[in-house]
Amino acid sequence: MKLLKEPLVNIVFISLLSIFYSFIYIFTAGHMEFVSLLSHARTLNSTLWNGWSDFIATGNMRFLGYIIIALTIVIIVIIIMKRKKKYDEYQVSILAKSLIVTGILSILMIPILMLLLLSDPNYTLETIFLFATVQWLSLLVSYLLYVIKF
């Protein structure tokens, strides 16, 4: 918990993971070997999964990578502008609770992810990318709201 008091630690944490996610999204967008692994058979009668698969196959994941980069830059700029001192116990408590909730949701999503994969393994990559997108973008948006509020 002492590490969360330092705004620099938060910047490094958010930056490193955002770089990882955005690199994966931008690098795989439109890559011919990655696109060939996607399910194009439309085995499900689901507009969500078929639309998500088409979204990934057309290379639009790069835009999600750019959104992650933009949100991260905004978070970093706000932290640098607002915080020259350490966070107090109240702020650390709120930040820790949000990170714990994100971690618990990630752990709870594993069985759901497995169930989705078992129901139709043709959409494995789409399912993993949807989970990663929802998980990381929700963390970035909640962190953005946190740094704006405090």
N, CA and C atoms as a LAMMPS dump frame, in Angstrom:
ITEM: TIMESTEP
0
ITEM: NUMBER OF ATOMS
450
ITEM: BOX BOUNDS ff ff ff
-5.0000000000000000e+02 5.0000000000000000e+02
-5.0000000000000000e+02 5.0000000000000000e+02
-5.0000000000000000e+02 5.0000000000000000e+02
ITEM: ATOMS id mol type element x y z
1 1 1 N 0.801 -1.19 0
2 1 2 C 0 0 0
3 1 3 C 0.854 1.267 0
4 2 1 N 2.05 1.17 0.525
5 2 2 C 2.906 2.345 0.548
6 2 3 C 3.291 2.791 -0.857
7 3 1 N 3.383 1.823 -1.772
8 3 2 C 3.73 2.166 -3.148
9 3 3 C 2.643 2.994 -3.828
10 4 1 N 1.393 2.775 -3.452
11 4 2 C 0.296 3.504 -4.074
12 4 3 C 0.284 4.981 -3.7
13 5 1 N 0.999 5.358 -2.657
14 5 2 C 1.065 6.765 -2.259
15 5 3 C 1.855 7.606 -3.254
16 6 1 N 2.728 6.96 -4
17 6 2 C 3.583 7.673 -4.945
18 6 3 C 2.898 7.796 -6.305
19 7 1 N 2.647 9.016 -6.766
20 7 2 C 2.045 9.176 -8.096
21 7 3 C 2.921 8.593 -9.213
22 8 1 N 4.223 8.599 -9.034
23 8 2 C 5.125 8.055 -10.052
24 8 3 C 4.912 6.548 -10.239
25 9 1 N 4.642 5.83 -9.165
26 9 2 C 4.381 4.388 -9.252
27 9 3 C 3.117 4.138 -10.072
28 10 1 N 2.099 4.956 -9.855
29 10 2 C 0.865 4.82 -10.622
30 10 3 C 1.1 5.109 -12.098
31 11 1 N 1.911 6.11 -12.383
32 11 2 C 2.238 6.433 -13.774
33 11 3 C 2.964 5.27 -14.437
34 12 1 N 3.935 4.696 -13.756
35 12 2 C 4.702 3.584 -14.321
36 12 3 C 3.797 2.37 -14.542
37 13 1 N 2.958 2.037 -13.574
38 13 2 C 2.054 0.886 -13.683
39 13 3 C 1.118 1.04 -14.875
40 14 1 N 0.429 2.161 -14.941
41 14 2 C -0.519 2.408 -16.026
42 14 3 C 0.205 2.437 -17.372
43 15 1 N 1.356 3.085 -17.417
44 15 2 C 2.092 3.219 -18.674
45 15 3 C 2.584 1.88 -19.212
46 16 1 N 3.183 1.069 -18.359
47 16 2 C 3.73 -0.208 -18.832
48 16 3 C 2.641 -1.136 -19.364
49 17 1 N 1.564 -1.268 -18.632
50 17 2 C 0.5 -2.149 -19.103
51 17 3 C -0.22 -1.574 -20.328
52 18 1 N -0.367 -0.272 -20.391
53 18 2 C -0.989 0.335 -21.565
54 18 3 C -0.118 0.174 -22.802
55 19 1 N 1.194 0.288 -22.627
56 19 2 C 2.109 0.061 -23.751
57 19 3 C 1.965 -1.372 -24.254
58 20 1 N 1.878 -2.321 -23.324
59 20 2 C 1.723 -3.72 -23.708
60 20 3 C 0.428 -3.942 -24.498
61 21 1 N -0.693 -3.494 -23.936
62 21 2 C -1.977 -3.682 -24.603
63 21 3 C -2.023 -2.972 -25.952
64 22 1 N -1.616 -1.723 -26.003
65 22 2 C -1.685 -0.985 -27.26
66 22 3 C -0.755 -1.585 -28.314
67 23 1 N 0.413 -2.077 -27.903
68 23 2 C 1.31 -2.731 -28.858
69 23 3 C 0.647 -3.967 -29.458
70 24 1 N 0.035 -4.783 -28.61
71 24 2 C -0.649 -5.986 -29.102
72 24 3 C -1.769 -5.606 -30.06
73 25 1 N -2.582 -4.629 -29.701
74 25 2 C -3.711 -4.244 -30.544
75 25 3 C -3.248 -3.644 -31.866
76 26 1 N -2.269 -2.785 -31.825
77 26 2 C -1.807 -2.134 -33.05
78 26 3 C -1.036 -3.113 -33.926
79 27 1 N -0.201 -3.949 -33.322
80 27 2 C 0.622 -4.888 -34.095
81 27 3 C -0.236 -5.954 -34.775
82 28 1 N -1.24 -6.472 -34.091
83 28 2 C -2.043 -7.545 -34.666
84 28 3 C -3.112 -7.045 -35.623
85 29 1 N -3.419 -5.75 -35.597
86 29 2 C -4.472 -5.21 -36.461
87 29 3 C -4.093 -5.381 -37.927
88 30 1 N -4.862 -6.183 -38.611
89 30 2 C -4.636 -6.392 -40.027
90 30 3 C -3.491 -7.319 -40.376
91 31 1 N -2.825 -7.873 -39.381
92 31 2 C -1.719 -8.789 -39.648
93 31 3 C -2.289 -10.069 -40.265
94 32 1 N -1.75 -10.49 -41.406
95 32 2 C -2.373 -11.571 -42.164
96 32 3 C -2.363 -12.902 -41.428
97 33 1 N -1.334 -13.2 -40.659
98 33 2 C -1.324 -14.461 -39.916
99 33 3 C -2.332 -14.435 -38.773
100 34 1 N -2.467 -13.299 -38.134
101 34 2 C -3.448 -13.179 -37.049
102 34 3 C -4.867 -13.26 -37.607
103 35 1 N -5.124 -12.565 -38.701
104 35 2 C -6.461 -12.562 -39.291
105 35 3 C -6.854 -13.963 -39.754
106 36 1 N -5.878 -14.743 -40.205
107 36 2 C -6.194 -16.107 -40.647
108 36 3 C -6.609 -17.008 -39.485
109 37 1 N -6.243 -16.65 -38.259
110 37 2 C -6.633 -17.436 -37.082
111 37 3 C -8.052 -17.136 -36.605
112 38 1 N -8.615 -16.04 -37.066
113 38 2 C -9.953 -15.65 -36.634
114 38 3 C -11.01 -16.552 -37.267
115 39 1 N -12.152 -16.606 -36.609
116 39 2 C -13.256 -17.423 -37.098
117 39 3 C -14.052 -16.62 -38.123
118 40 1 N -14.07 -17.108 -39.346
119 40 2 C -14.82 -16.43 -40.394
120 40 3 C -16.023 -17.237 -40.851
121 41 1 N -16.244 -18.376 -40.215
122 41 2 C -17.317 -19.265 -40.652
123 41 3 C -18.685 -18.828 -40.142
124 42 1 N -18.714 -17.841 -39.265
125 42 2 C -19.974 -17.385 -38.673
126 42 3 C -20.751 -18.57 -38.103
127 43 1 N -20.06 -19.318 -37.254
128 43 2 C -20.663 -20.516 -36.679
129 43 3 C -21.736 -20.193 -35.654
130 44 1 N -21.71 -19.007 -35.112
131 44 2 C -22.734 -18.616 -34.138
132 44 3 C -23.768 -17.722 -34.816
133 45 1 N -24.971 -17.849 -34.379
134 45 2 C -26.018 -16.955 -34.842
135 45 3 C -26.09 -15.776 -33.871
136 46 1 N -24.988 -15.06 -33.773
137 46 2 C -24.876 -13.963 -32.823
138 46 3 C -24.26 -12.758 -33.523
139 47 1 N -24.997 -11.679 -33.528
140 47 2 C -24.462 -10.475 -34.156
141 47 3 C -23.299 -9.904 -33.36
142 48 1 N -23.307 -10.12 -32.025
143 48 2 C -22.199 -9.622 -31.201
144 48 3 C -20.891 -10.277 -31.614
145 49 1 N -20.83 -11.605 -31.607
146 49 2 C -19.573 -12.292 -31.899
147 49 3 C -19.166 -12.147 -33.361
148 50 1 N -20.141 -12.206 -34.266
149 50 2 C -19.809 -12.027 -35.681
150 50 3 C -19.344 -10.599 -35.961
151 51 1 N -19.986 -9.628 -35.332
152 51 2 C -19.567 -8.233 -35.5
153 51 3 C -18.202 -7.968 -34.884
154 52 1 N -17.956 -8.543 -33.696
155 52 2 C -16.653 -8.385 -33.041
156 52 3 C -15.558 -9.041 -33.876
157 53 1 N -15.847 -10.207 -34.433
158 53 2 C -14.877 -10.89 -35.284
159 53 3 C -14.569 -10.062 -36.53
160 54 1 N -15.594 -9.475 -37.135
161 54 2 C -15.378 -8.61 -38.295
162 54 3 C -14.597 -7.359 -37.91
163 55 1 N -14.885 -6.809 -36.727
164 55 2 C -14.17 -5.632 -36.235
165 55 3 C -12.672 -5.927 -36.12
166 56 1 N -12.342 -7.088 -35.581
167 56 2 C -10.935 -7.47 -35.43
168 56 3 C -10.321 -7.769 -36.791
169 57 1 N -11.052 -8.496 -37.632
170 57 2 C -10.51 -8.925 -38.934
171 57 3 C -10.226 -7.747 -39.859
172 58 1 N -10.996 -6.682 -39.745
173 58 2 C -10.77 -5.528 -40.613
174 58 3 C -9.66 -4.61 -40.115
175 59 1 N -9.042 -4.958 -38.995
176 59 2 C -7.909 -4.18 -38.501
177 59 3 C -8.276 -3.009 -37.623
178 60 1 N -9.496 -2.981 -37.132
179 60 2 C -9.941 -1.862 -36.308
180 60 3 C -9.423 -1.906 -34.881
181 61 1 N -8.743 -2.993 -34.519
182 61 2 C -8.173 -3.067 -33.165
183 61 3 C -7.122 -1.976 -32.95
184 62 1 N -6.539 -1.497 -34.027
185 62 2 C -5.533 -0.436 -33.869
186 62 3 C -6.151 0.808 -33.25
187 63 1 N -7.422 1.061 -33.539
188 63 2 C -8.081 2.226 -32.953
189 63 3 C -8.247 2.071 -31.45
190 64 1 N -8.499 0.842 -30.999
191 64 2 C -8.544 0.607 -29.558
192 64 3 C -7.171 0.828 -28.943
193 65 1 N -6.114 0.449 -29.653
194 65 2 C -4.751 0.724 -29.191
195 65 3 C -4.496 2.218 -29.068
196 66 1 N -4.976 2.987 -30.041
197 66 2 C -4.808 4.436 -29.992
198 66 3 C -5.625 5.05 -28.854
199 67 1 N -6.814 4.509 -28.596
200 67 2 C -7.63 4.997 -27.479
201 67 3 C -6.919 4.724 -26.156
202 68 1 N -6.316 3.547 -26.031
203 68 2 C -5.564 3.217 -24.809
204 68 3 C -4.404 4.187 -24.624
205 69 1 N -3.679 4.471 -25.696
206 69 2 C -2.561 5.419 -25.616
207 69 3 C -3.064 6.805 -25.212
208 70 1 N -4.161 7.254 -25.827
209 70 2 C -4.701 8.588 -25.524
210 70 3 C -5.169 8.68 -24.071
211 71 1 N -5.897 7.679 -23.6
212 71 2 C -6.349 7.695 -22.199
213 71 3 C -5.169 7.696 -21.237
214 72 1 N -4.146 6.919 -21.557
215 72 2 C -2.963 6.861 -20.697
216 72 3 C -2.253 8.208 -20.652
217 73 1 N -2.128 8.856 -21.791
218 73 2 C -1.478 10.171 -21.833
219 73 3 C -2.283 11.19 -21.021
220 74 1 N -3.602 11.16 -21.154
221 74 2 C -4.439 12.084 -20.385
222 74 3 C -4.271 11.834 -18.886
223 75 1 N -4.27 10.56 -18.491
224 75 2 C -4.09 10.218 -17.071
225 75 3 C -2.744 10.719 -16.565
226 76 1 N -1.682 10.493 -17.332
227 76 2 C -0.348 10.911 -16.925
228 76 3 C -0.265 12.427 -16.803
229 77 1 N -0.822 13.139 -17.774
230 77 2 C -0.782 14.601 -17.739
231 77 3 C -1.537 15.132 -16.52
232 78 1 N -2.7 14.553 -16.242
233 78 2 C -3.474 15.01 -15.082
234 78 3 C -2.719 14.719 -13.783
235 79 1 N -2.126 13.53 -13.679
236 79 2 C -1.362 13.209 -12.466
237 79 3 C -0.199 14.174 -12.294
238 80 1 N 0.509 14.463 -13.362
239 80 2 C 1.662 15.367 -13.276
240 80 3 C 1.219 16.782 -12.909
241 81 1 N 0.103 17.235 -13.495
242 81 2 C -0.366 18.592 -13.216
243 81 3 C -0.93 18.734 -11.804
244 82 1 N -1.619 17.721 -11.314
245 82 2 C -2.304 17.833 -10.031
246 82 3 C -1.467 17.393 -8.842
247 83 1 N -0.575 16.466 -9.031
248 83 2 C 0.089 15.829 -7.896
249 83 3 C 1.585 16.069 -7.89
250 84 1 N 2.005 16.833 -6.957
251 84 2 C 3.436 16.978 -6.693
252 84 3 C 3.796 16.281 -5.391
253 85 1 N 2.763 15.946 -4.62
254 85 2 C 2.983 15.298 -3.332
255 85 3 C 2.367 13.9 -3.34
256 86 1 N 2.619 13.178 -2.295
257 86 2 C 2.09 11.823 -2.169
258 86 3 C 0.591 11.864 -1.918
259 87 1 N -0.075 10.764 -2.276
260 87 2 C -1.491 10.627 -1.96
261 87 3 C -1.655 10.384 -0.462
262 88 1 N -2.773 10.851 0.088
263 88 2 C -3.035 10.577 1.501
264 88 3 C -3.714 9.21 1.647
265 89 1 N -3.988 8.825 2.884
266 89 2 C -4.533 7.491 3.159
267 89 3 C -5.907 7.28 2.525
268 90 1 N -6.718 8.32 2.508
269 90 2 C -8.049 8.229 1.925
270 90 3 C -7.958 7.943 0.428
271 91 1 N -7.1 8.675 -0.26
272 91 2 C -6.938 8.482 -1.698
273 91 3 C -6.339 7.113 -2.011
274 92 1 N -5.377 6.683 -1.211
275 92 2 C -4.77 5.366 -1.405
276 92 3 C -5.808 4.267 -1.184
277 93 1 N -6.683 4.466 -0.216
278 93 2 C -7.733 3.488 0.059
279 93 3 C -8.67 3.339 -1.139
280 94 1 N -9.079 4.449 -1.723
281 94 2 C -9.957 4.409 -2.893
282 94 3 C -9.246 3.751 -4.07
283 95 1 N -7.996 4.116 -4.295
284 95 2 C -7.227 3.534 -5.393
285 95 3 C -7.023 2.036 -5.184
286 96 1 N -6.709 1.639 -3.972
287 96 2 C -6.509 0.22 -3.673
288 96 3 C -7.799 -0.564 -3.874
289 97 1 N -8.914 -0.005 -3.439
290 97 2 C -10.197 -0.688 -3.62
291 97 3 C -10.531 -0.857 -5.097
292 98 1 N -10.253 0.163 -5.902
293 98 2 C -10.546 0.03 -7.34
294 98 3 C -9.647 -1.009 -7.99
295 99 1 N -8.384 -1.072 -7.562
296 99 2 C -7.487 -2.099 -8.106
297 99 3 C -7.894 -3.49 -7.637
298 100 1 N -8.366 -3.596 -6.402
299 100 2 C -8.831 -4.888 -5.89
300 100 3 C -10.082 -5.333 -6.638
301 101 1 N -11.016 -4.416 -6.883
302 101 2 C -12.223 -4.766 -7.638
303 101 3 C -11.865 -5.21 -9.049
304 102 1 N -10.926 -4.513 -9.684
305 102 2 C -10.486 -4.904 -11.021
306 102 3 C -9.855 -6.285 -10.994
307 103 1 N -9.039 -6.562 -9.998
308 103 2 C -8.418 -7.881 -9.87
309 103 3 C -9.432 -8.981 -9.64
310 104 1 N -10.412 -8.713 -8.772
311 104 2 C -11.458 -9.704 -8.503
312 104 3 C -12.292 -9.96 -9.757
313 105 1 N -12.637 -8.894 -10.481
314 105 2 C -13.381 -9.079 -11.722
315 105 3 C -12.578 -9.879 -12.747
316 106 1 N -11.286 -9.647 -12.792
317 106 2 C -10.436 -10.421 -13.702
318 106 3 C -10.422 -11.894 -13.319
319 107 1 N -10.348 -12.16 -12.027
320 107 2 C -10.359 -13.549 -11.558
321 107 3 C -11.714 -14.198 -11.833
322 108 1 N -12.796 -13.462 -11.632
323 108 2 C -14.125 -13.999 -11.892
324 108 3 C -14.398 -14.191 -13.383
325 109 1 N -13.725 -13.416 -14.211
326 109 2 C -13.929 -13.548 -15.655
327 109 3 C -13.286 -14.807 -16.224
328 110 1 N -12.328 -15.38 -15.527
329 110 2 C -11.652 -16.577 -16.037
330 110 3 C -12.634 -17.729 -16.234
331 111 1 N -13.493 -18.072 -15.254
332 111 2 C -14.462 -19.147 -15.52
333 111 3 C -15.455 -18.801 -16.631
334 112 1 N -15.866 -17.533 -16.684
335 112 2 C -16.783 -17.126 -17.747
336 112 3 C -16.094 -17.248 -19.1
337 113 1 N -14.841 -16.841 -19.162
338 113 2 C -14.058 -16.973 -20.379
339 113 3 C -13.916 -18.434 -20.791
340 114 1 N -13.675 -19.293 -19.814
341 114 2 C -13.566 -20.724 -20.112
342 114 3 C -14.892 -21.28 -20.625
343 115 1 N -16 -20.867 -20.025
344 115 2 C -17.313 -21.314 -20.476
345 115 3 C -17.582 -20.872 -21.915
346 116 1 N -17.232 -19.632 -22.218
347 116 2 C -17.413 -19.146 -23.584
348 116 3 C -16.549 -19.918 -24.569
349 117 1 N -15.328 -20.225 -24.159
350 117 2 C -14.431 -20.981 -25.038
351 117 3 C -14.913 -22.412 -25.238
352 118 1 N -15.463 -22.999 -24.188
353 118 2 C -15.98 -24.359 -24.307
354 118 3 C -17.258 -24.412 -25.142
355 119 1 N -18.048 -23.351 -25.103
356 119 2 C -19.285 -23.345 -25.873
357 119 3 C -19.021 -23.243 -27.371
358 120 1 N -17.995 -22.494 -27.758
359 120 2 C -17.618 -22.432 -29.174
360 120 3 C -16.153 -22.053 -29.276
361 121 1 N -15.269 -23.05 -29.446
362 121 2 C -13.842 -22.753 -29.51
363 121 3 C -13.428 -22.006 -30.776
364 122 1 N -14.346 -21.868 -31.732
365 122 2 C -14.018 -21.126 -32.948
366 122 3 C -13.775 -19.645 -32.661
367 123 1 N -14.318 -19.16 -31.586
368 123 2 C -14.199 -17.742 -31.265
369 123 3 C -13.232 -17.501 -30.11
370 124 1 N -12.191 -18.292 -30.028
371 124 2 C -11.236 -18.182 -28.928
372 124 3 C -10.539 -16.824 -28.917
373 125 1 N -9.946 -16.435 -30.022
374 125 2 C -9.226 -15.155 -30.062
375 125 3 C -10.157 -13.969 -29.854
376 126 1 N -11.321 -14.051 -30.436
377 126 2 C -12.278 -12.96 -30.263
378 126 3 C -12.68 -12.806 -28.798
379 127 1 N -12.872 -13.935 -28.121
380 127 2 C -13.262 -13.906 -26.715
381 127 3 C -12.153 -13.316 -25.852
382 128 1 N -10.929 -13.74 -26.093
383 128 2 C -9.796 -13.234 -25.309
384 128 3 C -9.6 -11.74 -25.548
385 129 1 N -9.708 -11.304 -26.793
386 129 2 C -9.547 -9.882 -27.079
387 129 3 C -10.689 -9.053 -26.497
388 130 1 N -11.909 -9.589 -26.5
389 130 2 C -13.016 -8.859 -25.899
390 130 3 C -12.81 -8.713 -24.391
391 131 1 N -12.391 -9.794 -23.744
392 131 2 C -12.128 -9.737 -22.308
393 131 3 C -11.028 -8.719 -21.999
394 132 1 N -9.925 -8.774 -22.725
395 132 2 C -8.815 -7.857 -22.474
396 132 3 C -9.221 -6.407 -22.72
397 133 1 N -10.01 -6.185 -23.752
398 133 2 C -10.448 -4.827 -24.075
399 133 3 C -11.348 -4.266 -22.986
400 134 1 N -12.338 -5.035 -22.585
401 134 2 C -13.262 -4.564 -21.552
402 134 3 C -12.516 -4.345 -20.234
403 135 1 N -11.649 -5.283 -19.882
404 135 2 C -10.928 -5.193 -18.609
405 135 3 C -10.017 -3.97 -18.574
406 136 1 N -9.2 -3.765 -19.597
407 136 2 C -8.233 -2.677 -19.531
408 136 3 C -8.872 -1.312 -19.751
409 137 1 N -9.821 -1.214 -20.673
410 137 2 C -10.47 0.075 -20.88
411 137 3 C -11.295 0.488 -19.662
412 138 1 N -11.925 -0.461 -18.986
413 138 2 C -12.668 -0.101 -17.776
414 138 3 C -11.725 0.355 -16.671
415 139 1 N -10.547 -0.267 -16.564
416 139 2 C -9.574 0.186 -15.574
417 139 3 C -9.086 1.59 -15.908
418 140 1 N -8.798 1.854 -17.171
419 140 2 C -8.326 3.187 -17.556
420 140 3 C -9.39 4.258 -17.32
421 141 1 N -10.63 3.96 -17.649
422 141 2 C -11.7 4.948 -17.447
423 141 3 C -11.92 5.196 -15.957
424 142 1 N -11.915 4.144 -15.153
425 142 2 C -12.085 4.351 -13.708
426 142 3 C -10.899 5.109 -13.124
427 143 1 N -9.699 4.832 -13.597
428 143 2 C -8.532 5.561 -13.112
429 143 3 C -8.573 7.016 -13.561
430 144 1 N -9.06 7.254 -14.772
431 144 2 C -9.21 8.632 -15.251
432 144 3 C -10.195 9.394 -14.37
433 145 1 N -11.315 8.771 -14.038
434 145 2 C -12.272 9.421 -13.142
435 145 3 C -11.656 9.676 -11.778
436 146 1 N -10.823 8.746 -11.315
437 146 2 C -10.152 8.904 -10.026
438 146 3 C -9.213 10.105 -10.034
439 147 1 N -8.381 10.219 -11.068
440 147 2 C -7.418 11.334 -11.075
441 147 3 C -8.093 12.666 -11.341
442 148 1 N -9.225 12.67 -12.031
443 148 2 C -9.954 13.919 -12.228
444 148 3 C -10.578 14.382 -10.909
445 149 1 N -11.145 13.419 -10.172
446 149 2 C -11.816 13.754 -8.908
447 149 3 C -10.831 14.213 -7.845
448 150 1 N -9.69 13.547 -7.754
449 150 2 C -8.729 13.903 -6.707
450 150 3 C -7.619 14.656 -7.341
